[in-house]
Structures are given as structure tokens and as C-alpha cells.
Amino acid sequence: MTSKQAMSSNEQERLLCYNGEVLVFQLSNGKFADKEPTKTPILHVRRMVFDRGTKVFVQKSTGFFTMKEENSDLKIMCCDYVSDFRTGINLPYIVIQNSKKNNVFEYFLLILHSTNKFEMRLSFELGYEIKDDLRVLNGPLILWRHVKTFLFISSQTSKIISVLGNLSSIQWAGEIENLGMVLLGLKECYLSEEECTQEPSKSDYAIWNTKFCVYCLESQEVISDTYIIPPAYSSVVTCIHICTAEIINNQLRISLTALTRKNQLISFQNGTPKSVCQLPFGDPCAVQLMDSGGGNLFFIVSFRSNNACAVRKDNFQVAAKWEKVSLVLIDDFIGSGTEQVLLLFKDALNSDYLTSFKITDLRNINYSVGFSSLRELQQHLLLKEKIISKSYKALINLVQGKDDNTSSAKEECLVPFCGEEENSVRILDEKLSDSFQDSEQVVEKIWYRVMDDSLIVGVKTTSSLKLSLKDATLSLLMDQAHGSGFRLLKCQNRVIKLSTRPFPAPYLMPCETGLEAKRVKLTPDSKKEESFVCEHPSKKECVQIITAITSLSPLLAFNKFCCTVLLQIMEKESANCPKNHYVVCGRVVLSLEDLSTGKYLLTFPKKKPTEHMEDLFALLAAFHKSCFQITSPGYALNSMKLWLLEHMKCEVIKEFPEVYFCKRPGNFYGTLFTWKQRTPFEGILKVCSRNQTVMFQCLHNLIRILPINYSLKNLKSGSENFLINNMAFNLEKELGTLSSLSSAIANHESNFVQRCELSKGKSSVIVDTLSDRREEIHPCRKKLQREKKKMLQTNLKVSGSLYREITLKVADVQLKSDFAAQKLSNL
């Protein structure tokens, strides 16, 4: 996990993340626990872990280290974690500076072990103070700068060594596989006599006098100065993060990202800039990489202005930004196996930084605590509840046709569905209240077409939206004259899902809400429940459209009319508590001039492929739909595709390979087909035609090419009937098996069945012979019920072998029913 140090406002306190923990280092004046202050300074450490239950950081353990230097001026320089060459294990460290007399400065590097014990790994004295460019590398190894020279000391040698190579600055230092410890920075370049014949300008000198190079500490030489960063960027790059580095054909190839003085984040691949992101704040100072899992990578950028932002690695777009941030740490703080960013905010009411923070992976993990955060959250929730309440009241009044008499002063927080101007889509989207979902998160595109006497409005939703047939409603709210409100147009909704993958299986034709077949619940009284069924492909491989069809004739009375498109999505949080979401998708503007010029009429060129998929969606929404099962026991149905492509002159829609568009002249033109061949001898044909007459003409043409002894069956609710029937059969069989296990075991079962059959026979005789005397039947029924009840109360026992046999039988039946349920759910 990535671990970075951070410093609070107190220079004697530093924070570090390590293996999901937050280590808090504090250098005190000697007061520890309940003891009196002493002249000996003490270094404290606290290990803090995040408790997901209470959503706060709690103290796990503590440790301390007593400094030997009395009356000394100590200061924490930095902290992080490095690899110890003795074990190869990464351990936290802290570097402390001790200012002595006569400008003598002593430096200590302490390593913290898992037992909270500190170990002095490195110490040295200098005749000057290290003020900048202090770095600690694996070993541990300390690297610093003095005047124009870089020096380092290692725990292995304990000798101070100068870095050769004329490096003027170091932007990155670390370990690269097969190269060891390397430095990446700027190297001064000296022009040859031939290059000095013309005096360069100041800008040229600034660009070409330095270039980036890679310096190896072990060999004390420059190993590469090409394919890193172009010289034109040398004067603006301030910080570098190495993504990958490898040697190809004895040449170092590096992929890196860099921060610039132009407030940019730039990606370089082998010395070539690939992507650039303009950062939202100025003066960036550090960049870290966060892996939140699932291929989601983010660059977390910190700024000296106490701000931070996140940039997606895949598209180099700003994903989030935060202000008034004191510290930025990256690790797996909640133990999810992926990384999160920990943001510690400035809070004047708290001296402890771990009381005002935010943990997020920029996906579905989000924790925050703190007094200021709580106050902001309370205000936000109150405002949100107020807006939702007022929006809900206005929407109910609108749907019920009631006048909204609430004054504008009281409804100041309520955002209208549309503005005063007709072209106010952008203004409307910007003023959406929190009670409505952002259309950009749900809606990809809105379109409308005119077909015969119908206006068809369609909304293409995002693949992340799980849309079901009975949970979505698309409404058209027509603007009234003089801004007096809206009129709800009567619409017929349909949902269309089409597969985009090149697989010859039809996944969905539009299903009509309210007019589809019903399934029977497996209850004793055979009570029916409405269920609208349709085939569901994977959300990543399908296009999802919801349409609203309304009559165009009443709208022709207006020279120009406008409609607001409102999408309502109902989510059932519990059985009796549905939750509604509303999305204002946009506006539909149509005039008589548009209709007369045929601007929004459907267009299907006869000699060219279908270009506008919206025209195809309009046909699927408006046409009559039929589904047929075709079986041929003796011959394979190999002629179906031949019939579609040659006889019906169909065109396969490139974007949706399952759909065949008929271009045969006459009434057939525009008819849509899908053919799903389940087996060589059986398949499902779906026909989407202008009317039933065209559908019968298609069937009449089809039966001419079908094999002998074919079977054609109309499926009212589509191909799902087969799986539903199969699942019902398996469930009935499973219930029967479970009943036999619980109430009819071993010999008792056969005896009870025989007695029941005998009772049934007697009852049948009585019914046949004495049908006019119904009162004599009741005693027989009561006797049969008493016998059954008595039998069920008997303490039945069964042998082990028979129990195993019935158990295997139950498992086999349950497996078959589970398999049928899985196949049905995958539709």
C-alpha cells in the first residue's frame, strides 16, 4: 500500500499511514503519562485504526522513545516507511534533527518495529543544517542537498558520499528493478563550440541548458538521458511519479506523470506527452496513485493551498476536489483489500486531526466525521428534506390536476419543471433540486419522431440504470399558455432492450406495460398476479430505451407546443414502501412547420443501410408485436435465415445483429423480425409489424418454405412461457418430494395413501349415487380429514438407507428447479 507522511500545524507532530493504520508521532518536552515534565525529550507514537462500527479512529497501541540529549533543540524532519536491507521488510521510520552549539547539527534515523520499539539505525553530524531536498530511500539511505551538491549516507557504509553527474535538482528518487537505487532529475548540459556559434536567447537557454536524466547511485553514473521528458518541459516540471520502468534493448523506457508550474498533470510515455489535465487549484506539490479496485486508478494531487483533487487515470479528467485539506494519506484504512484516500480537514474546534476527516475510494466507500462536517451535513439534510417535501407536493398537485396555491415566497426552494422561455433546457438542468436525480447520471439521449398519428418520445438510459417494465414511467408535461402550469398528456409506455453483441439470440422486443400476459402464482387458490416479462441481456451488452407514445391530433391545434419529458423510477425498498425518483430528461419542441416539412418523420432508405437508430426504436415502440414457436420434428429449420434474407429482403441491423429489417416492397416494408433458434428443430420467431394484416401476410409467406409436419404456435407472452412452465413443473415436483419426506415416509406413507384412496372411492360412490343428498358427503370428508390429521401427528420413523434415498431425491429435484430458475432469471 502507498504510504505518505504528513505534517500538522505543529512541527513536533507528524502523521504516517502504514498497513492500514495511522501512526501519530509526537515529540514532547518530556512529559509522559502522569509523570512530571523532565529535561529529557520523549518521542511518542500512537497507532490508530479505523473502526467501521463507530466510524471513528480508535487507539490500538502506543510506544515511546527517550532521547538521550538533554536540553536539546529537537525537530522532526520527516517520516515514512522504507525497506531494511537486513530483512527486506518495510518499516516506518522518523528522522529527527538536533541543533547543537557552534552550528553543529546531528541527525537521527529511528525505525519503529511492530512491537512499538524504536531502533536507532543511522546517525551523523554535519556542520550545516539540511533545509531542503531531504529524502530517505530503501536501505535505509538518507539523501540531501547542500548548496549545489547532492550527498547521501547509507546504514550499510555510514559514510557520506557525493553524487556525481551535475544534477541541479531531483524530482524523483527510488528503486527500479534490475537497476537498484536511482535518481531522476535535471542535469546541466554544456554546448559544444559548434553549437555556440550563435548566441541563444534567454528562453532557449532555459529550455536547452538542462535535460532530465536517470542517475544510478550504485555505479555513480548517468544510465539514461533520453525517452524521459522532452527538454521543453524541463523548466516547468516540479514533481514526478513513476508508473512503470523497464529496460528494452538496453534502453530504459519510463511511463510517468508530472506536475508542472502551469498547474497541469501530464502523462508521459517514453518521453512523449500522452495526456494532460488542467488542475482545479494552483501550486500543486505532490501526486500519489490510488487503486480503488476494479481497474479504477486515480491520481491524488495535493496543493500548497491546502486543497486536493483526484484525477482518473483512464481519461485524465478531474473526478473530485476538496478544499481546506490539511493532510492527504492513501492506504486501505477499512480493510476492504483496495485503497482509499484519507482526507484530514482543518477544524478550528478540534486539535486532534483524526476527528474531522473523510475516507473515500471515489466509488461506493464514503466515511466522514467531525463537528464542522456534522453541521454541514445537518444543514444539507434539512434543505434536502424541505426541497423534497415541496417538490413532492407540487408533483402530486400536477399529476392530480390541482392548482398549486402556494405562494412563491413559500416555495422559494422549489425548482420548476421548466423555465419561462422555451429554450431553457440548460437552465432547467442547472436548477434541479436534490429531490430529482441528475439527468446526466441516468439519461444518455432524448429523441422524438412522428409516425402516422402518433408522437413517439424516447429516452436512452445509461447501462448502470436497472430499469424494469413496471417500475418506470415516462410522462409528457405540456406547457400551458401564459405560464399557467402544465397538462399531463395521456401516454402509452414501453421499454425496449436490444442486444449489441453479435450473437444470434434475440434478447428483447419491447414489452407493453398493461397488456402483457399474466403468470399464475403457485398458491393453493391459484390466485393470479400481473407480471410483465421480457428478456434481459447483460447491462453492458444492451441498449435500453423507454418510450412514450401519445396521439398527435390534439396537439395540432397549437402552432407550436412544448413538452417537458419526466422519467419516474420506482424502487421498492420494502414490500409496502416504494421510493420514487424523478428525472427531468429535457424538452420536446414541435411546430406545424416541422410537421409539414417532415423534419421528424421516420426515414428508412431503400438502397442504403439504416442510419438513424432512433427510427428503429420508434418502430419497435409503435408496431404490433407477435411471437411464435416453430417446431419441425423431422427436419432442421435451416431455411429460416434464408427466408429472412432472400425472400423477405431483410437487412441485418449492424448495431443490433439480432434485428432483421424487412425492405421487401409493399406492405412488408419496415417489418422487423428476430429469430432465435434454440435447437436445430425448434426456434422462436418474433414479428414486429404495422398491423395484424401484415403479420398474417408474413406468416402466409413463411409456411411455404417450412418443412413438412411443422408446428406453429402463437406465444402471447413470448418465449419465456417455456421456462416458466418448466420451472412450475419442477417446483410442483419439488413440493411433492418435500411433502413425501415430511408426511409420508416409509410404510406409513403407503398405508396412508391407500386409506386416502379408499376414502376417496367411498366419497365418489356417495356422490354418484346420492348426488341429491349433499349432507351425507360431509361426514365422509370429516372422517377423511380426521384420519389425515391423526396420521400427521404420528411419530414417524425411517431407516437410514431410506432417508438417504429420499434426501438424494430431494436434492436432485431442487437442482433441476434451481437450474430452471437460473435460466429464467438470465432472460
LINDAHU-V660820 format. One record per pair of residues at least 12 apart in sequence whose ideal C-beta (glycine too) atoms are under 7 Angstrom apart, sorted by sequence separation. I is the first residue (numbers start at 1). J is the second residue. If there is no record, write none. Layout:
{{I,J} {I,J}}
This chain:
{{13,25} {29,41} {30,42} {48,60} {81,93} {95,107} {96,108} {108,120} {109,121} {133,145} {151,163} {172,184} {213,225} {242,254} {243,255} {256,268} {264,276} {265,277} {287,299} {288,300} {298,310} {299,311} {309,321} {344,356} {345,357} {357,369} {496,508} {518,530} {519,531} {568,580} {569,581} {603,615} {650,662} {651,663} {660,672} {673,685} {674,686} {3,16} {4,17} {13,26} {28,41} {46,59} {47,60} {79,92} {80,93} {109,122} {132,145} {141,154} {149,162} {150,163} {170,183} {171,184} {212,225} {243,256} {264,277} {298,311} {328,341} {329,342} {344,357} {356,369} {357,370} {446,459} {475,488} {476,489} {518,531} {602,615} {649,662} {650,663} {659,672} {660,673} {673,686} {3,17} {12,26} {27,41} {28,42} {47,61} {79,93} {95,109} {130,144} {171,185} {211,225} {214,228} {242,256} {243,257} {255,269} {264,278} {265,279} {287,301} {298,312} {299,313} {308,322} {343,357} {355,369} {356,370} {496,510} {568,582} {648,662} {649,663} {660,674} {673,687} {763,777} {766,780} {3,18} {12,27} {79,94} {108,123} {139,154} {140,155} {170,185} {241,256} {263,278} {264,279} {298,313} {307,322} {328,343} {342,357} {343,358} {355,370} {356,371} {445,460} {459,474} {476,491} {495,510} {649,664} {659,674} {27,43} {28,44} {46,62} {93,109} {94,110} {107,123} {139,155} {167,183} {169,185} {212,228} {240,256} {241,257} {254,270} {263,279} {286,302} {297,313} {307,323} {356,372} {415,431} {443,459} {444,460} {475,491} {494,510} {495,511} {516,532} {566,582} {567,583} {602,618} {644,660} {648,664} {658,674} {671,687} {672,688} {45,62} {78,95} {93,110} {106,123} {107,124} {139,156} {150,167} {169,186} {212,229} {253,270} {284,301} {285,302} {308,325} {327,344} {342,359} {356,373} {415,432} {444,461} {457,474} {474,491} {494,511} {516,533} {671,688} {763,780} {1,19} {25,43} {26,44} {44,62} {45,63} {76,94} {77,95} {93,111} {122,140} {128,146} {167,185} {168,186} {240,258} {285,303} {306,324} {307,325} {325,343} {326,344} {415,433} {443,461} {444,462} {494,512} {566,584} {567,585} {671,689} {762,780} {763,781} {77,96} {106,125} {121,140} {167,186} {168,187} {189,208} {239,258} {263,282} {284,303} {285,304} {306,325} {326,345} {340,359} {341,360} {442,461} {457,476} {474,493} {494,513} {513,532} {25,45} {44,64} {76,96} {77,97} {91,111} {92,112} {105,125} {122,142} {150,170} {167,187} {168,188} {189,209} {211,231} {239,259} {283,303} {306,326} {308,328} {325,345} {326,346} {340,360} {394,414} {442,462} {473,493} {493,513} {564,584} {565,585} {648,668} {670,690} {24,45} {43,64} {75,96} {91,112} {104,125} {105,126} {166,187} {188,209} {189,210} {237,258} {238,259} {263,284} {282,303} {283,304} {298,319} {322,343} {324,345} {340,361} {350,371} {390,411} {511,532} {546,567} {565,586} {759,780} {23,45} {24,46} {42,64} {43,65} {74,96} {75,97} {91,113} {165,187} {166,188} {188,210} {189,211} {212,234} {238,260} {265,287} {279,301} {281,303} {283,305} {324,346} {339,361} {349,371} {565,587} {74,97} {104,127} {105,128} {187,210} {208,231} {211,234} {237,260} {238,261} {282,305} {338,361} {347,370} {390,413} {391,414} {442,465} {472,495} {511,534} {564,587} {565,588} {650,673} {671,694} {23,47} {24,48} {42,66} {43,67} {74,98} {103,127} {105,129} {186,210} {187,211} {207,231} {210,234} {227,251} {236,260} {281,305} {347,371} {390,414} {563,587} {42,67} {73,98} {103,128} {207,232} {227,252} {236,261} {259,284} {334,359} {340,365} {345,370} {347,372} {562,587} {563,588} {759,784} {21,47} {22,48} {40,66} {41,67} {72,98} {73,99} {186,212} {187,213} {227,253} {228,254} {236,262} {281,307} {302,328} {327,353} {333,359} {387,413} {469,495} {508,534} {562,588} {668,694} {21,48} {40,67} {84,111} {207,234} {227,254} {326,353} {386,413} {387,414} {508,535} {562,589} {667,694} {671,698} {21,49} {184,212} {207,235} {224,252} {259,287} {281,309} {300,328} {467,495} {507,535} {756,784} {69,98} {124,153} {206,235} {223,252} {229,258} {280,309} {336,365} {561,590} {644,673} {668,697} {40,70} {143,173} {184,214} {257,287} {279,309} {300,330} {507,537} {667,697} {668,698} {39,70} {41,72} {109,140} {122,153} {334,365} {560,591} {644,675} {32,64} {39,71} {182,214} {183,215} {559,591} {755,787} {41,74} {109,142} {122,155} {182,215} {559,592} {121,155} {182,216} {183,217} {265,299} {277,311} {641,675} {22,57} {182,217} {187,222} {308,343} {507,542} {640,675} {684,719} {124,160} {137,173} {180,216} {181,217} {265,301} {133,170} {137,174} {138,175} {179,216} {180,217} {181,218} {616,653} {640,677} {135,173} {180,218} {187,225} {214,252} {280,318} {499,537} {21,60} {229,268} {277,316} {497,536} {752,791} {141,181} {276,316} {277,317} {290,330} {306,346} {497,537} {501,541} {637,677} {95,136} {230,271} {275,316} {277,318} {280,321} {300,341} {500,541} {610,651} {168,210} {229,271} {257,299} {259,301} {288,330} {320,362} {391,433} {469,511} {499,541} {500,542} {609,651} {613,655} {93,136} {138,181} {227,270} {228,271} {319,362} {392,435} {470,513} {499,542} {500,543} {610,653} {637,680} {640,683} {676,719} {137,181} {179,223} {227,271} {391,435} {469,513} {498,542} {636,680} {637,681} {65,110} {226,271} {293,338} {497,542} {498,543} {609,654} {636,681} {239,285} {241,287} {265,311} {292,338} {387,433} {388,434} {637,683} {748,794} {27,74} {93,140} {239,286} {291,338} {292,339} {387,434} {388,435} {497,544} {167,215} {186,234} {239,287} {241,289} {291,339} {387,435} {633,681} {748,796} {27,76} {267,316} {290,339} {496,545} {623,672} {632,681} {743,792} {165,215} {384,434} {631,681} {25,76} {290,341} {495,546} {496,547} {610,661} {619,670} {631,682} {745,796} {163,215} {310,362} {620,672} {746,798} {63,116} {65,118} {493,546} {494,547} {619,672} {630,683} {745,798} {25,79} {62,116} {63,117} {82,136} {85,139} {493,547} {647,701} {61,116} {82,137} {83,138} {493,548} {629,684} {630,685} {78,134} {80,136} {82,138} {164,220} {184,240} {746,802} {77,134} {82,139} {165,222} {491,548} {492,549} {606,663} {627,684} {628,685} {78,136} {82,140} {491,549} {647,705} {491,550} {627,686} {643,702} {417,477} {490,550} {418,479} {489,550} {625,686} {626,687} {14,76} {470,532} {643,705} {16,79} {18,81} {420,483} {469,532} {625,688} {11,75} {12,76} {16,80} {298,362} {11,76} {14,79} {152,217} {469,534} {623,688} {624,689} {741,806} {171,237} {604,670} {623,689} {639,705} {740,806} {45,112} {296,363} {623,690} {624,691} {171,239} {172,240} {174,242} {620,688} {624,692} {23,92} {25,94} {171,240} {176,245} {178,247} {292,361} {417,486} {619,688} {626,695} {741,810} {172,242} {292,362} {547,617} {45,116} {85,156} {292,363} {624,695} {474,546} {476,548} {545,617} {549,621} {635,707} {737,809} {738,810} {5,78} {474,547} {475,548} {549,622} {634,707} {737,810} {5,79} {18,92} {472,546} {474,548} {476,550} {489,563} {547,621} {632,706} {634,708} {5,80} {43,118} {632,707} {634,709} {4,80} {16,92} {463,539} {633,709} {737,813} {3,80} {463,540} {467,544} {632,709} {3,81} {486,564} {632,710} {467,546} {631,710} {734,813} {630,710} {631,711} {733,813} {734,814} {463,544} {630,712} {460,543} {461,544} {478,561} {479,562} {730,813} {734,817} {628,712} {629,713} {460,545} {461,546} {478,563} {628,713} {459,545} {477,563} {628,714} {629,715} {730,816} {731,817} {458,545} {459,546} {476,563} {477,564} {628,715} {730,817} {398,486} {626,714} {627,715} {399,488} {458,547} {476,565} {477,566} {457,547} {727,817} {730,820} {456,547} {457,548} {474,565} {475,566} {627,718} {627,719} {456,549} {474,567} {475,568} {727,820} {726,820} {727,821} {454,549} {455,550} {472,567} {473,568} {454,551} {455,552} {472,569} {723,820} {727,824} {453,551} {454,552} {471,569} {453,552} {471,570} {453,553} {455,555} {723,823} {724,824} {723,824} {450,552} {720,824} {459,565} {720,827} {457,565} {459,567} {510,620} {509,620} {510,621} {510,625} {509,625} {446,565} {496,617} {496,620} {496,621} {459,585} {494,621} {457,588} {446,585} {422,562} {443,583} {446,586} {448,588} {442,583} {443,585} {437,581} {439,583} {439,584} {450,595} {418,564} {436,582} {437,583} {439,585} {417,564} {436,583} {436,584} {450,600} {449,600} {450,601} {451,602} {507,658} {432,584} {448,600} {506,658} {449,602} {505,658} {500,655} {502,657} {428,584} {458,614} {500,656} {499,656} {498,656} {458,617} {499,658} {498,658} {425,586} {498,659} {425,587} {456,618} {458,621} {449,614} {456,621} {509,674} {449,615} {456,622} {417,584} {422,589} {447,614} {451,618} {454,622} {506,674} {418,587} {449,618} {506,676} {451,622} {505,676} {509,686} {509,688} {506,686} {533,717} {534,718} {533,718} {395,582} {533,720} {517,716} {517,717} {516,717} {519,724} {522,728} {522,731} {52,334} {50,333} {4,288} {50,334} {2,288} {2,289} {536,827} {535,827} {57,354} {48,354} {50,359} {20,331} {15,327} {17,329} {20,332} {55,367} {17,330} {20,333} {56,369} {17,331} {55,369} {20,335} {8,326} {6,327} {6,328} {6,329} {4,329} {17,342} {4,330} {2,330} {3,331} {2,331} {1,331} {1,332} {22,354} {2,339} {1,339} {8,353}}
